Amino acid sequence: MFGLFPPDDPFLLNIGFLQLRWYGVCIVGGAMLAAYIASRRAVPHGFSADDVWNQLMLGLALGVLCARLYYVAFSWQERFAGQSLLYILNPQNGGLAIHGALIGAFLSAVIYTRWRGLPFWQWADICLPTVLVGQAIGRLGNFFNQEAYGRPVENGLPPFGLRIEQQHRVDPFRTMAQYPFDTTFFHATFLYELSWNLLGFGLIMWLERRLHGWLRSGDLAAFYAIWYGVGRFWVEALRTDSLCTNGIGGACGEAFRAAQLASIALVLIGLVGLVFNHLRSVRSAQAQVEAQV
């Protein structure tokens, strides 16, 4: 069994008041890489690369805010009831949720495209697939923080896993006598999702070229929703620190996992969007034929 051991220091830079965490570097670095790819995609479609970078600033602000509010909403009972507003809003106290970040990113795209007069669905097709790259890089931050891992690997499948220090474990895995450090390997769910996202980006880029004549505006955004929703659904099932619909985090027990419900919604939205998009295209073509007759 091959063990992946995260570094015990989550800081890239820690000099007095100046602190820089690997987590933040991965999140911001992933967002910037996604924006760079999107800016390269925007120009051939008649958009300005500057619009991508401008929207990135708004997207980061709303993304972090919504990611925090989403996390707080599903962890209220366990962590935030009775706390001060400053404590609740401060992400340094731990807790950002990717589905909340997606809501913030979506809102930023709506706001920015309306302000600039850009066609929303064409813009979404350019930017959303690249978000998979940003999400993949961002997952590396979980590795450095020793978080967002899964339950212990069983039966040697896969033949690798994370070795997590006691202070970063959740119950019941804090019991070192039952789950020794040297022989307990946790599912590297950050790596599973990272790999799934990169594979999805490559697939969507291939479909964009392969199905060029069939695709309609909004299809690539729908592909993103379906692909990410499916991947996050199965990865979430392995995790032991999920946000739960009963307000208590962990393996959730009898409660639903919030991320799985959100993932189901993403898949359904993507599927319905594809069907609606192409039915509307067929009806439009039929109307044109009838008008010519």
C-alpha positions in Angstrom: 0.0 0.0 0.0 1.5 3.3 -1.1 0.9 6.2 1.3 0.5 9.9 0.4 1.6 12.0 3.3 0.7 15.7 3.2 3.3 18.2 4.6 2.7 19.1 8.2 3.1 22.8 7.5 0.1 24.3 5.5 2.0 27.6 5.1 4.0 28.6 2.0 5.1 31.7 3.9 4.8 32.3 7.6 6.9 35.3 8.8 5.3 37.1 11.7 2.1 38.8 10.6 2.8 37.8 7.0 1.2 34.4 6.4 0.5 32.7 3.1 -1.2 29.3 3.0 -0.8 26.8 0.3 -4.6 26.5 0.3 -5.0 30.1 -0.8 -2.3 29.8 -3.4 -4.0 26.8 -4.9 -7.4 28.4 -5.0 -6.3 31.7 -6.5 -3.7 30.0 -8.7 -6.4 27.7 -10.0 -8.8 30.5 -10.7 -6.1 32.5 -12.6 -5.2 29.5 -14.7 -8.8 28.9 -15.5 -9.2 32.6 -16.4 -6.1 32.4 -18.6 -7.5 29.5 -20.6 -10.9 31.2 -20.8 -9.2 34.4 -22.1 -7.5 32.4 -24.8 -10.8 30.8 -25.8 -12.7 34.1 -25.7 -10.8 35.9 -28.5 -11.6 33.5 -31.4 -15.3 33.8 -30.4 -15.2 37.6 -30.8 -14.9 38.5 -27.0 -12.3 40.5 -25.3 -9.8 38.7 -23.1 -10.1 41.7 -20.7 -13.7 40.8 -20.0 -12.6 37.4 -18.6 -10.1 39.0 -16.2 -12.6 41.7 -15.2 -15.2 39.1 -14.4 -12.7 37.0 -12.5 -12.4 39.8 -9.9 -16.1 39.9 -9.3 -16.3 36.1 -9.5 -13.7 35.6 -6.8 -15.4 38.1 -4.4 -18.9 36.6 -4.9 -17.5 33.1 -5.0 -15.8 33.3 -1.6 -18.8 35.1 0.0 -21.3 32.5 -1.3 -19.0 29.6 -0.5 -18.8 30.8 3.1 -22.6 31.5 3.4 -23.3 28.0 1.9 -21.0 26.4 4.4 -22.4 28.4 7.4 -26.0 27.5 6.4 -25.3 23.8 6.5 -23.1 23.9 9.6 -25.1 26.4 11.6 -26.2 24.0 14.3 -22.8 22.4 14.8 -20.4 25.4 14.6 -22.0 28.8 14.2 -25.1 29.1 16.4 -24.5 31.8 19.0 -21.3 33.1 17.4 -20.5 36.7 16.5 -21.1 37.9 12.9 -17.4 38.5 12.5 -16.7 34.9 13.4 -19.4 33.6 11.1 -18.2 35.6 8.1 -14.4 35.0 8.6 -13.3 32.2 6.3 -10.1 31.8 8.3 -12.2 30.0 10.9 -12.5 27.2 8.4 -15.3 26.4 6.0 -15.8 27.1 2.3 -18.2 25.0 0.1 -17.6 24.6 -3.6 -21.3 24.5 -4.5 -21.7 27.9 -2.8 -18.7 29.2 -4.8 -20.4 28.0 -8.0 -23.5 29.9 -7.1 -21.4 33.0 -6.6 -19.6 32.5 -9.9 -22.9 32.1 -11.7 -24.2 35.3 -10.1 -21.1 37.1 -11.2 -21.5 35.9 -14.8 -25.1 37.1 -14.8 -24.2 40.5 -13.4 -21.2 41.0 -15.6 -22.8 39.9 -18.9 -25.8 42.1 -18.3 -23.6 45.0 -17.5 -21.4 44.6 -20.5 -24.2 43.5 -22.9 -22.6 40.1 -23.6 -24.6 37.0 -24.7 -24.8 35.0 -21.4 -24.9 31.4 -22.8 -22.1 31.9 -25.3 -20.0 33.4 -22.4 -20.9 30.5 -20.2 -19.7 28.0 -22.9 -16.4 29.8 -23.0 -15.8 30.1 -19.3 -17.5 27.2 -17.5 -15.4 24.3 -19.0 -12.3 26.0 -17.8 -13.7 26.2 -14.2 -13.0 22.4 -14.1 -9.3 23.2 -14.4 -9.5 25.8 -11.6 -11.4 23.4 -9.4 -8.8 20.7 -10.0 -5.9 22.9 -8.9 -7.9 24.2 -6.0 -8.3 20.6 -4.7 -4.6 20.5 -4.1 -5.2 22.9 -1.3 -7.1 20.2 0.5 -4.1 18.0 0.4 -1.9 20.6 2.1 -4.6 21.2 4.7 -5.1 17.5 5.4 -8.8 17.9 4.8 -11.7 16.7 2.5 -10.4 13.2 2.6 -12.5 10.0 2.5 -13.0 7.0 4.8 -10.2 4.4 5.3 -9.3 2.4 2.2 -10.5 -1.2 2.5 -9.3 -4.4 0.8 -6.3 -2.6 -0.7 -8.4 -0.8 -3.4 -7.1 1.6 -4.6 -3.5 0.6 -3.7 -2.8 4.1 -2.3 -4.2 6.4 0.2 -3.6 9.4 2.5 -1.9 9.2 5.9 -3.6 11.8 8.1 -2.3 13.1 11.4 -4.5 12.7 14.5 -5.4 16.4 14.9 -6.7 16.5 11.3 -9.0 13.5 11.7 -12.7 13.3 12.5 -14.3 10.9 14.8 -14.2 7.9 15.1 -10.8 7.9 13.2 -9.1 9.9 16.0 -8.6 6.7 17.9 -5.1 5.9 17.0 -5.2 2.5 18.7 -7.9 1.4 16.3 -6.7 3.5 13.3 -2.9 3.6 13.6 -1.1 6.3 11.7 1.3 3.9 9.8 -1.3 1.4 8.6 -4.4 3.5 8.1 -4.8 5.0 4.6 -7.7 7.3 3.8 -9.3 7.7 0.4 -7.5 10.6 -1.5 -10.8 12.1 -2.5 -9.1 15.4 -3.4 -7.1 13.4 -6.0 -10.1 11.6 -7.3 -12.0 14.9 -7.9 -8.9 16.6 -9.3 -8.4 13.8 -11.9 -12.2 13.7 -12.7 -12.2 17.4 -13.4 -9.1 17.4 -15.6 -10.6 14.5 -17.6 -13.8 16.4 -17.9 -12.1 19.5 -19.2 -10.3 17.4 -21.9 -13.5 15.6 -22.8 -15.5 18.8 -23.2 -12.8 20.4 -25.3 -12.9 17.3 -27.5 -16.7 17.4 -27.8 -16.5 21.0 -28.7 -14.4 20.1 -31.8 -16.1 16.8 -32.5 -19.7 18.0 -32.3 -19.1 21.5 -33.7 -22.1 21.4 -36.1 -24.5 19.9 -33.5 -23.7 22.1 -30.5 -25.9 25.0 -29.5 -25.2 28.0 -27.2 -25.3 26.7 -23.7 -24.5 23.0 -24.5 -20.9 23.2 -23.1 -22.2 24.8 -19.9 -24.7 21.9 -19.7 -21.9 19.4 -20.2 -20.0 21.0 -17.4 -23.0 20.7 -15.0 -23.6 17.1 -15.9 -19.9 16.0 -15.7 -19.1 17.8 -12.4 -22.4 16.8 -10.8 -21.8 13.1 -11.6 -18.2 13.2 -10.3 -18.9 15.1 -7.2 -21.8 12.8 -6.3 -19.6 9.7 -6.2 -16.6 11.4 -4.6 -18.8 12.9 -1.8 -20.1 9.4 -0.9 -16.6 8.5 0.2 -16.0 11.6 2.4 -16.3 11.7 6.2 -16.6 15.5 6.6 -19.6 16.2 4.4 -22.0 19.0 5.0 -25.3 17.4 6.0 -28.9 18.6 5.6 -29.5 18.1 9.3 -26.9 20.8 10.1 -24.3 18.4 11.5 -21.2 17.6 9.6 -19.5 14.2 9.1 -20.5 11.0 7.4 -24.2 12.2 7.7 -25.6 8.9 8.9 -29.3 9.0 8.1 -29.2 12.6 6.7 -28.7 13.5 3.1 -25.3 15.0 2.1 -25.8 18.5 0.9 -23.2 18.2 -1.8 -24.9 15.1 -3.3 -28.3 16.9 -3.5 -26.6 19.8 -5.1 -24.9 17.5 -7.6 -28.1 15.8 -8.5 -29.6 19.2 -9.1 -26.6 20.1 -11.4 -27.0 16.9 -13.4 -30.8 17.5 -13.8 -30.3 21.1 -14.8 -27.7 20.1 -17.4 -29.8 17.3 -18.9 -33.0 19.5 -19.0 -30.9 22.3 -20.5 -29.6 20.1 -23.3 -33.0 18.7 -24.2 -34.7 22.1 -24.1 -31.9 23.7 -26.1 -32.1 21.2 -28.9 -35.9 21.0 -28.9 -36.0 24.8 -29.3 -33.5 24.5 -32.2 -35.7 21.9 -33.9 -38.8 24.0 -33.5 -37.0 27.1 -34.8 -35.8 25.2 -37.9 -39.3 23.9 -38.5 -40.8 27.4 -38.2 -38.3 28.6 -40.8 -39.2 25.8 -43.2 -42.9 26.6 -42.8 -42.4 30.3 -43.3 -40.6 29.6 -46.6 -43.4 27.3 -47.8 
